[in-house]
Amino acid sequence: MRLKVGISACLLGDEVRFDGGHKRSPFCENELAKHVEFVKFCPEVGIGLPVPRPTIRLEFHDQQIRAVIPKTGEDVTDSLKSFADRVQPKLKDLSGYVLCAKSPSCGMERVKLYDPKTGSARKEAMGLFAERLHELEPALPLEEDGRLNDPHLRENFILRVFLYGRWKSLPHPLSKSALLKFHTQSKLILMAHNQAEYRALGREVGEAKSIDEGFCQRYILQVMNALSKPASRRNHTNVLQHIQGYFKQHLDKEQKHELSQLILDYHDGTLPLMAPLTLIRHYLREFPNEYLAEQWYVTPYPEDLKLRYGL
């Protein structure tokens, strides 16, 4: 069963933007769509606005951010927020969401916020639907279409989507053994992103005498927050060297040197992450290791997305 990912409808070519156009995302439509089932949303159409339609902008009124149609003065703030509440049953099935950048409804960051008196604007707001979406599903990975052009942000978002999808596929309520297995399989990913959280989560899971749904929700939120920023080259290097240790009894001097050099070349920025990982996968096939074979770090998402070639 394929993961479900929410997406702004205009990013898949639906002509629902204010000017009757679209904002098609080639990555989403041509690459990611091979591996996920997209669930399309357009908040403006969802609240009954026409296509085309007068522009909406965010304005600051009485210490509140409001969504206003300047041409008519109509305030659609509550409608946009309540649309997220209405579609929440569908949101619960999602493993991620791709938002349309700069939109007063769907923008994730740096949306223009206008002063209604002067007409000046600062790029400091979040779209109202996106904001409510995050409130309703705080662990859900969110990303904007424009930011997906950055190879590091793209890889990090897709990694979070597939990890969250694995979490959602687990039978709930979770047993402690199932939670421990998920945590064990996530260890190297966590280590590569946030070593302090990796250690803290390990202690919390290990010391928990029993778990309930509240514990599980707090746990996965901590995991997704820990993964919210791309892993650094330094942390990846630490993980690669950690993995290398599992082969020390199997490799001869020349093989150890070759792998060490690939890891150092990656650390120095002369080779991509896939260079040492490809050799590690080769050794994993030649010298099977159950712990490493179950680590999602080794293959976190479909290989043909080619996300680690640019890291």
Protein Blocks (a to p, Z undefined) as FASTA:
>chain_A
ZZdddddfklnopafbfnopacddfklmmmmmmmpccddddfklmnopacddddddddde
ehiacdddfknopacklmmmmmmmmmmmmmmmpgbdcddehiaklombhpacddfknopa
cdfbccfklmmmmmmmmmlccddfklmmpmklmmmmmmmmmmmmmmmmpccdddfklmmm
mmmmmmmmmmmmommlmmmmmmmmmmpmbdcfklmmmmmmmmmmmmmpccdfklmmmmmm
mmmmmmmmmpcfklmmmmmmmmmmmmnopacfklmmmmmmmmmmmmgcfklmmpmklmmb
cfklommmmZZ
